[in-house]
Structure formats: C-alpha cells, structure tokens
Amino acid sequence: MAARSENKRYKDKARGQNSHPSKLRQATAKPSSGKELLKVTLYVRPDQIVGIEAIQLDARRRTGRRPDKSALVQEALDLLVSKYKPKT
C-alpha cells in the first residue's frame, strides 16, 4: 500500500500540483515559420508512430536529414483540416 501512495505522489510532483494534462501550453521554441506553437498531449496508435518513424527514416536515406516529428504531424493536421474545411 505504501508503494502505491508513493507512486501517486511521484506522479503528482512530476506533473505539478496545479497542472492538468489536457491544458494547452505555449511552446518555448520559436518555429522557423514564425507561427505560434502550442504544446498538446495526444494519444496515437503504435502503428501511427511506426508510420511517422518510417517517413523519417525514408527522408533521412534520401536527403541525409531527418524531418521533425512535430513538422510531420503538423503537415498531417493541415491536410485533415483542409479536407473537412467547409467549402465557400
């Protein structure tokens, strides 16, 4: 029982007393695009992570540079948003 309460205290301390995992936080890094970035927590399937890593590996083999996962996810979100954007 003691181990369980210590584990909970550790998780609370690691997260911060007043933090909530679903809150958005402004990222500290400045992107090259100049647009503001927000830090979010998302849950994705393991096959999606494998897919992103495969894209990174393929790009590294072709160009010698590995694209950032955040940039790949942003590109995917842009495509999704444009797909569902109302036509005007």
Secondary structure as the mmCIF struct_conf table of DSSP 4:
data_model
#
loop_
_struct_conf.conf_type_id
_struct_conf.id
_struct_conf.beg_label_comp_id
_struct_conf.beg_label_asym_id
_struct_conf.beg_label_seq_id
_struct_conf.end_label_comp_id
_struct_conf.end_label_asym_id
_struct_conf.end_label_seq_id
HELX_RH_AL_P HELX_RH_AL_P1 ALA A 2 ARG A 15
TURN_TY1_P TURN_TY1_P1 GLN A 17 ASN A 18
TURN_TY1_P TURN_TY1_P2 PRO A 21 SER A 22
STRN STRN1 ARG A 25 GLN A 26
BEND BEND1 THR A 28 ALA A 29
HELX_LH_PP_P HELX_LH_PP_P1 LYS A 30 PRO A 31
TURN_TY1_P TURN_TY1_P3 SER A 32 SER A 33
STRN STRN2 LEU A 38 LYS A 39
HELX_RH_AL_P HELX_RH_AL_P2 PRO A 46 THR A 63
BEND BEND2 GLY A 64 GLY A 64
HELX_LH_PP_P HELX_LH_PP_P2 ARG A 66 ASP A 68
HELX_RH_AL_P HELX_RH_AL_P3 LYS A 69 TYR A 84
BEND BEND3 LYS A 85 LYS A 85
HELX_LH_PP_P HELX_LH_PP_P3 PRO A 86 LYS A 87
#
